[in-house]
Amino acid sequence: MEERRVRGKRSGQEPVWVKSERKQPGKGLDLLDIVVAKPYTPAKDLYPEIPLFSSRKSGPKVRAVEQIVQSLRRWSWLEVELDRLCRFDRYTYVHSIHVAVLSLMMAEQLAYKRKDLRDLVLGALLHDVGKERIPLALLNRPGKLTLNEFELVKEHPSLGEEILRLKPLSLSAYLVICQHHERWNGRGYPDGLHGTQIHPFAQIAAVADVYDALTTDRPYRKGLPGRVAYEMVVAGAGTDFSEEVVEAFQEIVVLFSATGL
């Protein structure tokens, strides 16, 4: 069944989620057949290098993400949005691919259904489109931001919501964009949601988003070693992140590790 919000935080009431069914855990999902089979043409921009993860082991998941994008090319607006994001800031574009791949891996461990995987990937790919409305010089400033500047950056989930509100996205995909900075303990933004008020897919994308951001070089800091970022994510279980999702993250690091962690 489709996940939907019955009541919403912004109306002053807690959101209540009606969860879609999951597959029973077993051998895992065959992610390469989550879309109708189409000729596979590699795209040069869809080969992320994620610290701790073996490119050989994670290659099928990268291709699965690419196939999802190809399956949705009938949505001309999606191709336009991804192209605009890449032109705006290649870091944000590649980061979004990383988040999609990591989210897909975790969702597989959590045994979500195929349709859910497509919606999760779509939301992850578009989770930072709101940054297009924030000056790039601000996003990439080497020095520390002022309080007002940081508050502006924190508007990007709401700005993404505005950009995509009329697009034919499922609620599941849409809420990844709106809620990926919410935190399990209620200290995130923009709405201060906590625990299960946060959509399950946004909970997954939050872990992927933080891990990739921590391990990537930025103008204002050097990226952390993968093992250090891994330990920081694990330490956030039950406070910043869902314990269930962090457990899935730990499992994919073991399954896809380049270092035998």
Backbone as CSV, one residue per row, in Angstrom:
resi,resn,N_x,N_y,N_z,CA_x,CA_y,CA_z,C_x,C_y,C_z
1,MET,0.843,-1.195,0.000,0.000,0.000,0.000,0.876,1.241,0.000
2,GLU,0.398,2.321,-0.528,1.172,3.553,-0.626,1.305,4.215,0.745
3,GLU,2.496,4.749,1.020,2.673,5.488,2.265,2.066,6.879,2.093
4,ARG,1.437,7.380,3.115,0.828,8.693,2.986,0.803,9.377,4.348
5,ARG,0.768,10.684,4.324,0.660,11.437,5.566,-0.810,11.672,5.869
6,VAL,-1.255,11.185,7.016,-2.650,11.361,7.405,-2.855,12.705,8.083
7,ARG,-1.906,13.077,8.912,-1.950,14.405,9.532,-0.563,15.000,9.425
8,GLY,-0.447,16.308,9.355,0.847,16.920,9.124,1.296,17.831,10.240
9,LYS,2.603,17.859,10.446,3.208,18.698,11.481,2.812,20.161,11.306
10,ARG,2.795,20.618,10.064,2.593,22.051,9.853,1.169,22.487,10.159
11,SER,0.276,21.524,10.293,-1.084,21.884,10.698,-1.233,21.820,12.217
12,GLY,-0.090,21.560,12.918,-0.120,21.519,14.365,-0.353,20.134,14.930
13,GLN,-0.436,19.121,14.065,-0.662,17.761,14.518,0.492,16.877,14.063
14,GLU,0.727,15.809,14.792,1.804,14.906,14.435,1.446,14.128,13.176
15,PRO,2.436,13.931,12.283,2.162,13.096,11.119,2.037,11.636,11.524
16,VAL,1.157,10.933,10.842,0.983,9.506,11.085,1.221,8.801,9.753
17,TRP,2.129,7.817,9.749,2.471,7.149,8.508,1.755,5.817,8.393
18,VAL,1.219,5.572,7.215,0.692,4.248,6.892,1.749,3.588,6.033
19,LYS,2.471,2.623,6.589,3.637,2.075,5.910,3.246,1.086,4.814
20,SER,4.018,1.156,3.732,3.875,0.143,2.705,4.504,-1.151,3.193
21,GLU,4.044,-2.250,2.641,4.560,-3.540,3.065,5.986,-3.728,2.584
22,ARG,6.780,-4.493,3.367,8.126,-4.851,2.956,8.154,-6.311,2.551
23,LYS,9.133,-6.633,1.735,9.386,-8.042,1.478,9.987,-8.670,2.717
24,GLN,9.788,-9.958,2.865,10.404,-10.660,3.961,11.901,-10.751,3.709
25,PRO,12.739,-10.501,4.727,14.174,-10.637,4.531,14.506,-12.046,4.070
26,GLY,15.431,-12.124,3.159,15.858,-13.414,2.643,17.162,-13.242,1.923
27,LYS,17.197,-13.663,0.673,18.427,-13.515,-0.096,18.679,-12.050,-0.434
28,GLY,17.684,-11.233,-0.276,17.825,-9.843,-0.671,17.089,-9.607,-1.971
29,LEU,17.017,-8.351,-2.379,16.297,-8.003,-3.591,17.233,-7.979,-4.775
30,ASP,16.722,-8.396,-5.919,17.490,-8.276,-7.147,17.260,-6.881,-7.691
31,LEU,18.169,-5.960,-7.348,17.932,-4.554,-7.663,18.059,-4.250,-9.136
32,LEU,18.684,-5.131,-9.900,18.860,-4.846,-11.309,17.592,-5.071,-12.125
33,ASP,16.544,-5.636,-11.516,15.302,-5.776,-12.267,14.181,-4.958,-11.643
34,ILE,14.547,-3.875,-10.948,13.515,-3.047,-10.328,12.797,-2.169,-11.339
35,VAL,13.323,-2.101,-12.560,12.640,-1.361,-13.614,12.490,-2.294,-14.801
36,VAL,11.630,-1.903,-15.740,11.474,-2.690,-16.954,12.813,-2.730,-17.678
37,ALA,13.201,-3.913,-18.122,14.521,-4.067,-18.747,14.659,-3.141,-19.943
38,LYS,15.784,-2.432,-19.969,16.090,-1.535,-21.073,17.561,-1.716,-21.413
39,PRO,17.965,-1.383,-22.639,19.394,-1.451,-22.960,20.182,-0.592,-21.976
40,TYR,21.266,-1.130,-21.488,22.047,-0.419,-20.472,23.160,0.372,-21.121
41,THR,23.121,1.676,-20.978,24.164,2.550,-21.495,24.765,3.312,-20.338
42,PRO,26.024,3.028,-19.975,26.639,3.709,-18.831,26.679,5.216,-19.028
43,ALA,26.421,5.938,-17.985,26.540,7.402,-17.988,27.777,7.766,-17.182
44,LYS,28.615,8.591,-17.743,29.916,8.860,-17.127,29.801,9.511,-15.759
45,ASP,28.668,10.133,-15.453,28.539,10.843,-14.179,28.038,9.949,-13.042
46,LEU,27.740,8.677,-13.321,27.126,7.843,-12.293,28.090,6.785,-11.749
47,TYR,29.312,7.189,-11.435,30.276,6.256,-10.855,30.922,6.867,-9.628
48,PRO,30.170,6.936,-8.544,30.717,7.563,-7.336,31.781,6.707,-6.665
49,GLU,32.733,7.355,-6.054,33.712,6.678,-5.223,33.407,7.049,-3.777
50,ILE,32.917,6.093,-3.013,32.481,6.350,-1.647,33.467,5.704,-0.686
51,PRO,34.071,6.454,0.228,35.034,5.881,1.165,34.491,4.669,1.902
52,LEU,35.333,3.658,2.057,35.064,2.363,2.685,34.365,1.390,1.750
53,PHE,33.790,1.863,0.645,33.015,0.996,-0.222,33.802,0.601,-1.462
54,SER,33.791,-0.688,-1.756,34.467,-1.214,-2.932,33.672,-0.857,-4.187
55,SER,34.331,-0.240,-5.164,33.625,0.098,-6.402,33.184,-1.163,-7.143
56,ARG,33.927,-2.249,-7.004,33.555,-3.503,-7.657,32.288,-4.074,-7.016
57,LYS,32.250,-4.091,-5.678,31.103,-4.664,-4.984,29.855,-3.796,-5.119
58,SER,30.043,-2.486,-5.123,28.885,-1.587,-5.160,28.444,-1.253,-6.577
59,GLY,29.202,-1.711,-7.583,28.866,-1.408,-8.970,27.444,-1.740,-9.369
60,PRO,26.920,-2.918,-8.992,25.527,-3.232,-9.358,24.515,-2.251,-8.784
61,LYS,24.792,-1.680,-7.612,23.867,-0.719,-7.019,23.929,0.614,-7.767
62,VAL,25.133,0.982,-8.210,25.269,2.193,-9.020,24.481,2.024,-10.316
63,ARG,24.611,0.851,-10.922,23.882,0.610,-12.173,22.374,0.581,-11.939
64,ALA,21.963,0.083,-10.760,20.536,0.079,-10.450,19.991,1.500,-10.371
65,VAL,20.751,2.409,-9.738,20.348,3.809,-9.674,20.247,4.381,-11.080
66,GLU,21.243,4.086,-11.904,21.230,4.606,-13.267,20.029,4.087,-14.053
67,GLN,19.700,2.825,-13.862,18.553,2.263,-14.570,17.245,2.906,-14.129
68,ILE,17.153,3.249,-12.858,15.958,3.947,-12.386,15.826,5.289,-13.096
69,VAL,16.936,6.017,-13.189,16.908,7.304,-13.877,16.496,7.107,-15.328
70,GLN,17.067,6.098,-15.981,16.722,5.852,-17.386,15.246,5.498,-17.538
71,SER,14.714,4.754,-16.575,13.309,4.344,-16.663,12.360,5.524,-16.519
72,LEU,12.849,6.622,-15.948,11.998,7.787,-15.705,12.246,8.906,-16.699
73,ARG,12.960,8.602,-17.779,13.254,9.653,-18.754,12.013,10.158,-19.476
74,ARG,10.907,9.420,-19.327,9.651,9.945,-19.876,9.246,11.218,-19.149
75,TRP,9.809,11.411,-17.941,9.585,12.658,-17.216,10.679,13.636,-17.639
76,SER,10.400,14.419,-18.662,11.429,15.332,-19.172,11.888,16.309,-18.093
77,TRP,11.005,16.643,-17.175,11.366,17.579,-16.112,12.468,17.020,-15.218
78,LEU,12.516,15.685,-15.039,13.532,15.088,-14.182,14.916,15.262,-14.794
79,GLU,15.012,15.006,-16.078,16.296,15.196,-16.756,16.730,16.651,-16.678
80,VAL,15.777,17.554,-16.821,16.082,18.982,-16.719,16.577,19.322,-15.321
81,GLU,15.915,18.803,-14.289,16.316,19.101,-12.906,17.720,18.581,-12.600
82,LEU,18.011,17.344,-13.020,19.332,16.779,-12.748,20.417,17.522,-13.514
83,ASP,20.114,17.903,-14.748,21.082,18.669,-15.535,21.323,20.033,-14.912
84,ARG,20.245,20.681,-14.450,20.391,21.984,-13.809,21.220,21.882,-12.532
85,LEU,20.981,20.826,-11.763,21.733,20.633,-10.529,23.214,20.438,-10.816
86,CYS,23.531,19.652,-11.839,24.931,19.411,-12.205,25.599,20.700,-12.660
87,ARG,24.899,21.498,-13.438,25.460,22.761,-13.914,25.624,23.768,-12.776
88,PHE,24.709,23.712,-11.826,24.781,24.636,-10.699,26.004,24.336,-9.838
89,ASP,26.179,23.057,-9.479,27.295,22.693,-8.592,27.553,21.197,-8.729
90,ARG,28.653,20.857,-9.357,28.933,19.437,-9.597,29.066,18.670,-8.278
91,TYR,29.609,19.287,-7.224,29.709,18.584,-5.944,28.328,18.137,-5.477
92,THR,27.348,19.045,-5.502,26.005,18.708,-5.024,25.392,17.602,-5.869
93,TYR,25.655,17.633,-7.165,25.145,16.608,-8.069,25.736,15.233,-7.733
94,VAL,27.064,15.160,-7.612,27.708,13.877,-7.304,27.310,13.405,-5.905
95,HIS,27.239,14.338,-4.956,26.793,13.995,-3.607,25.402,13.368,-3.642
96,SER,24.526,13.889,-4.466,23.166,13.360,-4.560,23.172,11.932,-5.096
97,ILE,24.066,11.635,-6.032,24.200,10.272,-6.533,24.698,9.354,-5.427
98,HIS,25.695,9.807,-4.673,26.200,9.021,-3.547,25.072,8.699,-2.569
99,VAL,24.282,9.705,-2.240,23.184,9.515,-1.286,22.169,8.516,-1.836
100,ALA,21.898,8.585,-3.132,20.961,7.642,-3.737,21.490,6.210,-3.660
101,VAL,22.780,6.025,-3.955,23.361,4.682,-3.932,23.368,4.113,-2.518
102,LEU,23.820,4.901,-1.548,23.846,4.437,-0.160,22.433,4.161,0.365
103,SER,21.494,5.019,0.018,20.108,4.816,0.457,19.534,3.523,-0.116
104,LEU,19.829,3.270,-1.378,19.365,2.042,-2.017,19.929,0.816,-1.312
105,MET,21.206,0.851,-0.978,21.831,-0.269,-0.268,21.150,-0.520,1.082
106,MET,20.919,0.556,1.834,20.286,0.393,3.146,18.853,-0.100,3.017
107,ALA,18.123,0.411,2.044,16.737,-0.018,1.855,16.670,-1.488,1.489
108,GLU,17.651,-1.970,0.752,17.696,-3.392,0.435,17.846,-4.212,1.722
109,GLN,18.730,-3.763,2.608,18.899,-4.472,3.875,17.620,-4.436,4.709
110,LEU,16.854,-3.372,4.568,15.593,-3.236,5.301,14.429,-3.900,4.572
111,ALA,14.712,-4.508,3.414,13.751,-5.331,2.671,12.534,-4.573,2.173
112,TYR,12.743,-3.369,1.649,11.630,-2.631,1.050,11.286,-3.186,-0.323
113,LYS,10.042,-2.961,-0.737,9.557,-3.439,-2.022,10.161,-2.639,-3.166
114,ARG,10.057,-3.189,-4.374,10.699,-2.585,-5.542,10.207,-1.172,-5.834
115,LYS,8.900,-0.977,-5.781,8.372,0.357,-6.054,8.890,1.361,-5.036
116,ASP,8.996,0.934,-3.779,9.517,1.811,-2.742,10.952,2.216,-3.050
117,LEU,11.734,1.280,-3.577,13.132,1.572,-3.889,13.237,2.663,-4.953
118,ARG,12.366,2.593,-5.945,12.378,3.625,-6.977,12.057,4.994,-6.387
119,ASP,11.054,5.049,-5.533,10.669,6.324,-4.931,11.776,6.874,-4.029
120,LEU,12.428,5.990,-3.275,13.517,6.411,-2.407,14.672,6.973,-3.219
121,VAL,15.060,6.287,-4.277,16.157,6.761,-5.126,15.819,8.113,-5.738
122,LEU,14.608,8.262,-6.210,14.202,9.535,-6.819,14.281,10.672,-5.799
123,GLY,13.782,10.442,-4.591,13.864,11.467,-3.555,15.297,11.789,-3.187
124,ALA,16.151,10.752,-3.111,17.561,10.972,-2.766,18.281,11.773,-3.841
125,LEU,17.996,11.470,-5.104,18.642,12.201,-6.193,18.275,13.684,-6.178
126,LEU,17.073,13.985,-5.702,16.577,15.362,-5.736,16.621,16.048,-4.375
127,HIS,17.228,15.413,-3.376,17.085,15.915,-2.000,17.685,17.305,-1.796
128,ASP,18.666,17.679,-2.594,19.334,18.980,-2.402,19.029,19.997,-3.501
129,VAL,17.980,19.794,-4.278,17.709,20.749,-5.362,17.432,22.150,-4.830
130,GLY,16.975,22.256,-3.598,16.712,23.576,-3.021,17.950,24.441,-2.912
131,LYS,19.126,23.829,-2.928,20.364,24.607,-2.853,20.577,25.473,-4.091
132,GLU,19.876,25.162,-5.168,19.992,25.968,-6.380,19.537,27.408,-6.140
133,ARG,18.722,27.622,-5.107,18.218,28.968,-4.810,19.047,29.667,-3.729
134,ILE,20.182,29.079,-3.387,21.107,29.679,-2.426,22.388,30.045,-3.176
135,PRO,22.948,31.219,-2.970,24.157,31.607,-3.706,25.265,30.566,-3.551
136,LEU,25.843,30.159,-4.681,26.893,29.152,-4.653,28.101,29.631,-3.848
137,ALA,28.378,30.915,-3.912,29.505,31.462,-3.151,29.304,31.256,-1.653
138,LEU,28.057,31.233,-1.226,27.750,30.995,0.187,27.932,29.514,0.534
139,LEU,27.448,28.636,-0.339,27.568,27.201,-0.091,29.022,26.746,-0.066
140,ASN,29.848,27.388,-0.861,31.246,26.966,-1.002,32.236,27.913,-0.323
141,ARG,31.762,28.719,0.574,32.655,29.668,1.252,33.661,28.919,2.133
142,PRO,34.943,29.237,2.025,35.952,28.560,2.856,35.825,28.884,4.342
143,GLY,35.409,30.103,4.668,35.328,30.515,6.066,34.003,30.148,6.712
144,LYS,33.898,30.458,7.980,32.701,30.151,8.756,31.553,31.071,8.361
145,LEU,30.348,30.516,8.290,29.165,31.304,7.972,28.671,32.045,9.199
146,THR,28.049,33.204,8.967,27.383,33.890,10.066,26.110,33.126,10.422
147,LEU,25.521,33.457,11.547,24.282,32.797,11.962,23.190,32.992,10.923
148,ASN,23.068,34.204,10.389,22.037,34.485,9.390,22.289,33.712,8.099
149,GLU,23.562,33.605,7.719,23.895,32.858,6.504,23.594,31.374,6.678
150,PHE,23.880,30.839,7.846,23.594,29.433,8.098,22.085,29.175,8.092
151,GLU,21.323,30.123,8.620,19.868,29.980,8.592,19.358,29.957,7.151
152,LEU,20.006,30.732,6.271,19.620,30.726,4.862,19.908,29.359,4.233
153,VAL,21.074,28.795,4.519,21.424,27.477,3.988,20.429,26.423,4.471
154,LYS,19.984,26.569,5.706,19.048,25.599,6.281,17.661,25.653,5.624
155,GLU,17.432,26.636,4.780,16.149,26.730,4.084,16.066,25.794,2.882
156,HIS,17.185,25.123,2.519,17.171,24.378,1.255,16.160,23.225,1.202
157,PRO,15.824,22.536,2.307,14.756,21.542,2.170,13.408,22.174,1.801
158,SER,13.098,23.313,2.406,11.841,24.002,2.094,11.865,24.577,0.687
159,LEU,13.033,25.050,0.249,13.157,25.564,-1.115,12.998,24.436,-2.131
160,GLY,13.557,23.261,-1.816,13.359,22.103,-2.686,11.895,21.713,-2.767
161,GLU,11.215,21.823,-1.643,9.781,21.552,-1.589,9.031,22.480,-2.542
162,GLU,9.418,23.748,-2.565,8.773,24.713,-3.459,9.055,24.392,-4.922
163,ILE,10.302,24.068,-5.227,10.697,23.800,-6.607,9.929,22.609,-7.176
164,LEU,9.712,21.586,-6.348,9.175,20.316,-6.848,7.713,20.065,-6.494
165,ARG,7.052,21.048,-5.900,5.711,20.789,-5.364,4.691,20.439,-6.434
166,LEU,4.899,20.863,-7.671,3.944,20.563,-8.733,4.402,19.410,-9.623
167,LYS,5.497,18.770,-9.272,6.003,17.657,-10.072,5.301,16.361,-9.649
168,PRO,5.248,15.368,-10.541,4.521,14.122,-10.244,5.332,13.157,-9.385
169,LEU,5.695,13.599,-8.173,6.434,12.762,-7.246,5.486,12.055,-6.288
170,SER,5.835,10.843,-5.894,5.080,10.191,-4.831,5.354,10.928,-3.525
171,LEU,4.472,10.758,-2.556,4.689,11.389,-1.261,5.993,10.901,-0.635
172,SER,6.300,9.606,-0.811,7.522,9.050,-0.246,8.750,9.773,-0.768
173,ALA,8.815,10.001,-2.089,9.957,10.703,-2.681,9.990,12.160,-2.231
174,TYR,8.831,12.775,-2.215,8.731,14.192,-1.869,9.230,14.465,-0.451
175,LEU,8.908,13.559,0.467,9.277,13.797,1.857,10.748,13.525,2.148
176,VAL,11.427,12.788,1.292,12.886,12.705,1.416,13.482,14.102,1.250
177,ILE,12.955,14.847,0.309,13.438,16.206,0.040,13.121,17.126,1.216
178,CYS,11.921,17.006,1.758,11.491,17.905,2.828,12.128,17.586,4.180
179,GLN,12.453,16.312,4.429,12.759,15.888,5.801,14.165,15.299,6.000
180,HIS,15.046,15.350,5.010,16.324,14.658,5.161,17.242,15.293,6.215
181,HIS,16.910,16.498,6.686,17.684,17.114,7.776,16.963,17.051,9.125
182,GLU,15.838,16.368,9.190,15.208,16.128,10.486,16.046,15.090,11.242
183,ARG,15.984,15.127,12.576,16.790,14.223,13.379,15.921,13.458,14.370
184,TRP,16.341,12.253,14.678,15.565,11.349,15.525,15.190,11.986,16.859
185,ASN,16.102,12.833,17.402,15.860,13.463,18.710,15.098,14.783,18.600
186,GLY,14.674,15.151,17.405,13.875,16.363,17.224,14.679,17.629,17.047
187,ARG,15.999,17.512,16.919,16.845,18.705,16.826,17.247,19.055,15.395
188,GLY,16.541,18.487,14.437,16.825,18.808,13.053,15.962,19.937,12.531
189,TYR,15.924,20.075,11.232,15.134,21.142,10.587,14.573,20.614,9.267
190,PRO,13.531,21.251,8.712,12.960,22.554,9.082,11.847,22.506,10.136
191,ASP,11.287,21.340,10.436,10.090,21.278,11.279,10.317,20.715,12.670
192,GLY,11.544,20.318,12.993,11.803,19.765,14.315,11.065,18.469,14.583
193,LEU,10.843,17.666,13.539,10.191,16.372,13.714,11.113,15.440,14.499
194,HIS,10.518,14.422,15.115,11.352,13.480,15.865,10.812,12.069,15.712
195,GLY,11.703,11.092,15.905,11.313,9.699,15.877,10.530,9.327,14.638
196,THR,9.443,8.593,14.851,8.656,8.103,13.727,7.792,9.173,13.066
197,GLN,7.868,10.411,13.551,7.246,11.511,12.793,7.975,11.702,11.455
198,ILE,9.232,11.300,11.402,10.049,11.450,10.203,9.757,10.283,9.269
199,HIS,9.529,10.583,8.009,9.227,9.521,7.055,10.382,8.513,7.017
200,PRO,10.088,7.216,6.931,11.149,6.202,6.919,12.209,6.429,5.847
201,PHE,11.807,6.911,4.670,12.797,7.138,3.618,13.694,8.333,3.934
202,ALA,13.134,9.335,4.602,13.953,10.472,5.024,14.937,10.034,6.110
203,GLN,14.531,9.089,6.956,15.453,8.551,7.954,16.650,7.873,7.282
204,ILE,16.391,7.135,6.216,17.459,6.457,5.481,18.362,7.474,4.797
205,ALA,17.752,8.420,4.090,18.530,9.417,3.355,19.371,10.277,4.295
206,ALA,18.891,10.514,5.512,19.645,11.318,6.476,20.984,10.686,6.799
207,VAL,20.999,9.374,7.001,22.255,8.675,7.294,23.191,8.730,6.089
208,ALA,22.660,8.460,4.901,23.473,8.506,3.694,24.039,9.907,3.460
209,ASP,23.209,10.913,3.673,23.600,12.308,3.463,24.751,12.692,4.389
210,VAL,24.635,12.361,5.654,25.665,12.737,6.624,26.965,11.998,6.354
211,TYR,26.893,10.695,6.092,28.129,9.942,5.857,28.879,10.498,4.649
212,ASP,28.167,10.718,3.555,28.862,11.215,2.360,29.403,12.623,2.567
213,ALA,28.642,13.473,3.237,29.115,14.837,3.497,30.366,14.831,4.368
214,LEU,30.404,13.971,5.374,31.565,13.914,6.267,32.830,13.465,5.549
215,THR,32.698,12.596,4.555,33.872,12.015,3.905,34.332,12.780,2.669
216,THR,33.660,13.859,2.332,33.968,14.604,1.110,34.727,15.889,1.420
217,ASP,35.755,16.172,0.633,36.485,17.432,0.762,35.579,18.594,0.370
218,ARG,35.563,19.620,1.181,34.806,20.830,0.897,35.726,22.037,1.034
219,PRO,35.358,23.185,0.482,36.237,24.358,0.581,36.546,24.759,2.017
220,TYR,35.644,24.434,2.946,35.801,24.871,4.326,36.388,23.796,5.245
221,ARG,36.617,22.572,4.718,37.247,21.532,5.543,37.641,20.345,4.682
222,LYS,38.573,19.567,5.205,39.000,18.336,4.558,38.032,17.223,4.943
223,GLY,37.749,16.333,3.997,36.886,15.205,4.286,37.513,14.267,5.300
224,LEU,36.680,13.658,6.133,37.166,12.737,7.153,37.444,11.361,6.544
225,PRO,38.376,10.596,7.125,38.558,9.206,6.690,37.254,8.430,6.858
226,GLY,37.024,7.471,5.983,35.776,6.719,6.023,35.505,6.070,7.359
227,ARG,36.545,5.514,7.990,36.338,4.828,9.271,35.883,5.811,10.355
228,VAL,36.449,7.031,10.348,36.064,8.039,11.339,34.607,8.449,11.128
229,ALA,34.224,8.683,9.874,32.843,9.061,9.577,31.881,7.937,9.931
230,TYR,32.286,6.717,9.662,31.482,5.544,10.020,31.204,5.523,11.523
231,GLU,32.231,5.727,12.317,32.071,5.696,13.770,31.180,6.839,14.259
232,MET,31.248,7.996,13.583,30.391,9.116,13.963,28.923,8.803,13.679
233,VAL,28.666,8.185,12.538,27.286,7.813,12.216,26.763,6.792,13.224
234,VAL,27.575,5.780,13.518,27.156,4.746,14.470,26.893,5.361,15.846
235,ALA,27.715,6.327,16.235,27.530,6.988,17.534,26.232,7.786,17.583
236,GLY,25.690,8.159,16.404,24.450,8.929,16.361,23.193,8.094,16.411
237,ALA,23.325,6.778,16.501,22.140,5.908,16.554,21.320,6.197,17.802
238,GLY,20.034,6.429,17.609,19.143,6.690,18.726,19.079,8.142,19.144
239,THR,19.985,8.957,18.635,19.948,10.400,18.911,19.695,11.160,17.612
240,ASP,20.672,11.154,16.722,20.468,11.799,15.424,19.690,10.916,14.459
241,PHE,19.915,9.607,14.545,19.396,8.691,13.533,18.621,7.534,14.152
242,SER,17.759,6.935,13.336,17.055,5.718,13.724,18.058,4.591,13.952
243,GLU,17.909,3.873,15.051,18.806,2.750,15.326,18.683,1.671,14.247
244,GLU,17.477,1.455,13.765,17.259,0.442,12.723,18.014,0.808,11.448
245,VAL,17.974,2.078,11.076,18.655,2.511,9.857,20.169,2.446,10.041
246,VAL,20.668,2.837,11.188,22.112,2.754,11.438,22.578,1.307,11.397
247,GLU,21.766,0.404,11.900,22.122,-1.015,11.822,22.224,-1.457,10.367
248,ALA,21.307,-0.992,9.528,21.367,-1.310,8.100,22.621,-0.705,7.473
249,PHE,22.998,0.497,7.904,24.218,1.130,7.413,25.442,0.289,7.779
250,GLN,25.488,-0.180,9.008,26.601,-1.036,9.433,26.676,-2.301,8.583
251,GLU,25.520,-2.848,8.260,25.484,-4.072,7.453,26.011,-3.838,6.044
252,ILE,25.666,-2.685,5.436,26.135,-2.469,4.061,27.638,-2.169,4.039
253,VAL,28.159,-1.566,5.098,29.603,-1.338,5.148,30.334,-2.679,5.170
254,VAL,29.811,-3.637,5.919,30.415,-4.974,5.960,30.277,-5.649,4.590
255,LEU,29.098,-5.566,3.986,28.850,-6.257,2.726,29.655,-5.679,1.562
256,PHE,29.810,-4.352,1.549,30.401,-3.698,0.394,31.772,-3.067,0.693
257,SER,32.345,-3.406,1.825,33.590,-2.769,2.250,34.747,-3.092,1.311
258,ALA,35.578,-2.087,1.079,36.809,-2.270,0.311,37.964,-2.658,1.214
259,THR,37.752,-2.610,2.533,38.858,-2.811,3.480,38.660,-4.002,4.394
260,GLY,37.524,-4.698,4.244,37.265,-5.836,5.103,36.832,-5.453,6.504
261,LEU,36.231,-4.257,6.649,35.770,-3.784,7.971,34.794,-4.791,8.579
